[in-house]
């Protein structure tokens, strides 16, 4: 398994976790939903760059 694939898998997992956090936290805490969006962006960035 190449390093690139590991980054893509890791990025996908981070993005999925961020999505779950955003959906579950949306009605309650605004800052938590922003944290989830940040995780989605980070995961997407890892997926795209590597």
PyMOL commands that set and color helices and strands:
alter all, ss='L'
color gray80, all
select helices_A, chain A and resi 3-25+30-49
alter helices_A, ss='H'
color red, helices_A
deselect
rebuild
show_as cartoon
